[in-house]
Amino acid sequence: MSEAFIAHLRDLASGFGALSARSMFGGHGIYHDGLMIALIADEAVYLKVDAQTAPRFRAAGCEPFVYTRQRKPIELSFWSVPESAMDSPQDMKPWLTLAYQAALRKANAAPPKKAKAKKAVAKKAAAKKAPRRKPAAQD
């Protein structure tokens, strides 16, 4: 993955806010405020969508990110960016905002993760003491 391409995306996000990138599956995940809002694969940017935002992406001629697993196509909730959005921060900002809103809705809709149960450490049983004998009564 080209670091120059990631730098270009960061430049396009200058009017939106700071982005961070993490390597994943031969591409990069792009994060804003701890939420994954974009995916970079094959030198293309795909933004997070949900049921509310997908129609806008579809209307702009964008396409979903699809990969093949066990000979079956898998469609993720990330769609390509309109070509015009790759020209300037002003053109990219509304699309990044839609992606961030979709990521927020998903994060807020997800049930809280359960803490992993800790394995109980078996306590050793205390050694049994012999019962005490009462002293013999003296007359």
C-alpha positions in Angstrom: 0.0 0.0 0.0 1.4 3.4 -1.0 2.2 5.7 1.9 1.8 8.5 -0.6 -1.8 7.5 -1.2 -2.6 7.5 2.5 -0.9 10.9 2.8 -3.2 12.1 0.0 -6.2 10.9 1.8 -5.1 12.7 5.0 -4.7 15.9 3.0 -8.2 15.4 1.6 -9.5 15.0 5.2 -7.9 18.3 6.3 -11.2 20.0 6.6 -12.7 17.0 8.4 -10.3 16.0 11.1 -7.4 13.8 11.9 -7.2 10.3 10.4 -5.1 7.3 11.5 -4.2 4.3 9.3 -3.7 0.7 10.4 -2.5 -2.1 8.1 -5.0 -4.9 7.7 -5.6 -7.7 5.1 -3.3 -6.3 2.5 -4.9 -2.8 2.8 -5.4 -0.2 5.4 -8.3 0.7 7.8 -8.7 4.4 8.2 -9.9 5.6 11.6 -11.4 8.8 13.0 -12.0 9.2 16.7 -11.3 5.4 17.2 -14.0 4.4 14.6 -13.1 2.8 11.3 -14.6 5.0 8.6 -12.8 3.9 5.5 -10.9 1.1 3.9 -8.1 1.4 1.4 -7.6 -1.5 -0.9 -6.0 -1.7 -4.3 -5.3 2.1 -4.3 -9.0 2.9 -3.9 -10.9 4.4 -0.9 -14.1 2.8 0.4 -16.1 4.7 3.0 -18.3 3.2 5.7 -22.1 3.1 4.8 -25.2 1.9 6.5 -28.9 1.7 5.5 -29.2 5.5 5.8 -26.2 6.5 3.8 -25.9 3.7 1.1 -28.6 5.3 -1.1 -26.6 8.5 -1.4 -23.5 6.5 -2.3 -25.5 4.5 -4.9 -27.0 7.7 -6.4 -23.5 9.1 -6.8 -22.4 6.1 -8.8 -20.3 4.5 -6.0 -19.9 0.7 -5.7 -19.6 -1.6 -2.7 -16.3 -3.2 -1.7 -16.6 -6.9 -2.5 -14.1 -9.7 -2.0 -14.3 -13.4 -2.6 -14.2 -16.0 0.1 -14.6 -19.7 -0.6 -15.7 -18.8 -4.1 -18.5 -16.6 -2.8 -18.6 -12.8 -3.1 -18.7 -11.0 0.2 -20.0 -7.4 0.3 -18.8 -5.2 3.1 -20.5 -2.0 4.3 -17.9 0.1 2.6 -18.5 1.8 -0.7 -16.2 3.6 -3.2 -15.9 7.3 -3.1 -17.2 9.5 -5.9 -14.3 10.5 -8.2 -15.1 14.2 -7.6 -14.5 13.8 -3.9 -10.9 12.8 -4.5 -10.2 16.4 -5.9 -10.4 18.6 -2.8 -11.0 18.6 0.9 -14.2 20.5 0.3 -15.5 17.8 -1.9 -14.4 15.0 0.4 -15.7 16.4 3.7 -19.4 15.6 3.2 -18.6 12.0 2.3 -16.3 11.5 5.3 -19.0 13.0 7.5 -21.5 10.5 6.1 -19.0 7.6 6.8 -18.3 8.9 10.3 -22.1 9.1 11.1 -22.6 5.6 9.8 -19.7 4.3 12.0 -21.2 6.2 15.0 -24.6 4.6 14.5 -23.1 1.2 14.3 -21.0 1.7 17.4 -24.0 3.0 19.4 -26.3 0.2 18.2 -23.9 -2.5 19.2 -24.6 -4.1 22.5 -21.8 -3.5 25.0 -19.1 -6.2 24.9 -19.1 -8.5 27.9 -15.9 -8.6 29.9 -14.1 -11.9 29.6 -14.8 -14.1 32.5 -11.7 -14.6 34.6 -10.8 -18.2 35.4 -11.2 -18.8 39.1 -8.1 -20.0 40.7 -8.9 -23.0 42.9 -8.1 -22.3 46.5 -6.4 -25.0 48.4 -8.5 -26.4 51.1 -7.2 -25.6 54.6 -5.6 -28.6 56.3 -8.0 -30.1 58.8 -6.8 -29.8 62.4 -7.4 -32.6 64.9 -10.2 -31.7 67.3 -8.9 -30.4 70.6 -9.5 -32.6 73.7 -11.0 -31.0 76.6 -8.9 -31.3 79.7 -10.1 -33.9 82.1 -12.1 -32.5 84.9 -10.4 -32.7 88.3 -12.4 -33.4 91.5 
